[in-house]
Amino acid sequence: MQMDINPDAMDDVFKALADRGRRALLDALRIRGGQTLAELCSVLPEMSRFGVMKHLRIQEQAHLILSEKVGRTKQHHLNPVPIRQIHDRWISKYAAWPPPSICMRSSSVLRVIRCGTR
């Protein structure tokens, strides 16, 4: 069952995935959920704590990360649902491209030709 995703929400997800640092944070949470800000700062050591917080806020707005207060800390968890919705809406539809009757050749310019013809 495919769930429709709001186009604005989809834009937020693409924006959140567009940055290498934010993708690194998502990878870290995929490996081990429930990490604190201090733990996630070690994923991006060249970035300030406030920079990491900004990345997390963008990901929370895109619903890619869910956070919960535990005592005095805030733990972050990956929410894979928006990525799955992007997959279902975009990637799965183009994964089978080209149709069997069409082959693709690459050169400096992508050309589409009929299979068996030159």
MOKASUL-V140468 format. One record per residue. N is the residue number from 0. RES is the residue in three letters. SS is DSSP state (helix for helix, strand for strand, loop for the rest). Layout:
BEGIN
N,RES,SS / N,RES,SS
END
This chain:
BEGIN
0,MET,loop / 1,GLN,loop / 2,MET,loop / 3,ASP,loop / 4,ILE,loop / 5,ASN,loop / 6,PRO,helix / 7,ASP,helix / 8,ALA,helix / 9,MET,helix / 10,ASP,helix / 11,ASP,helix / 12,VAL,helix / 13,PHE,helix / 14,LYS,helix / 15,ALA,helix / 16,LEU,helix / 17,ALA,loop / 18,ASP,loop / 19,ARG,helix / 20,GLY,helix / 21,ARG,helix / 22,ARG,helix / 23,ALA,helix / 24,LEU,helix / 25,LEU,helix / 26,ASP,helix / 27,ALA,helix / 28,LEU,helix / 29,ARG,helix / 30,ILE,helix / 31,ARG,loop / 32,GLY,loop / 33,GLY,loop / 34,GLN,strand / 35,THR,loop / 36,LEU,helix / 37,ALA,helix / 38,GLU,helix / 39,LEU,helix / 40,CYS,helix / 41,SER,loop / 42,VAL,loop / 43,LEU,loop / 44,PRO,loop / 45,GLU,loop / 46,MET,loop / 47,SER,loop / 48,ARG,helix / 49,PHE,helix / 50,GLY,helix / 51,VAL,helix / 52,MET,helix / 53,LYS,helix / 54,HIS,helix / 55,LEU,helix / 56,ARG,helix / 57,ILE,helix / 58,GLN,helix / 59,GLU,helix / 60,GLN,helix / 61,ALA,loop / 62,HIS,loop / 63,LEU,loop / 64,ILE,strand / 65,LEU,strand / 66,SER,strand / 67,GLU,strand / 68,LYS,strand / 69,VAL,strand / 70,GLY,loop / 71,ARG,loop / 72,THR,strand / 73,LYS,strand / 74,GLN,strand / 75,HIS,strand / 76,HIS,strand / 77,LEU,strand / 78,ASN,loop / 79,PRO,loop / 80,VAL,helix / 81,PRO,helix / 82,ILE,helix / 83,ARG,helix / 84,GLN,helix / 85,ILE,helix / 86,HIS,helix / 87,ASP,helix / 88,ARG,helix / 89,TRP,helix / 90,ILE,helix / 91,SER,helix / 92,LYS,helix / 93,TYR,helix / 94,ALA,helix / 95,ALA,loop / 96,TRP,loop / 97,PRO,loop / 98,PRO,loop / 99,PRO,loop / 100,SER,loop / 101,ILE,strand / 102,CYS,strand / 103,MET,strand / 104,ARG,strand / 105,SER,loop / 106,SER,loop / 107,SER,loop / 108,VAL,loop / 109,LEU,loop / 110,ARG,strand / 111,VAL,strand / 112,ILE,strand / 113,ARG,strand / 114,CYS,loop / 115,GLY,loop / 116,THR,loop / 117,ARG,loop
END
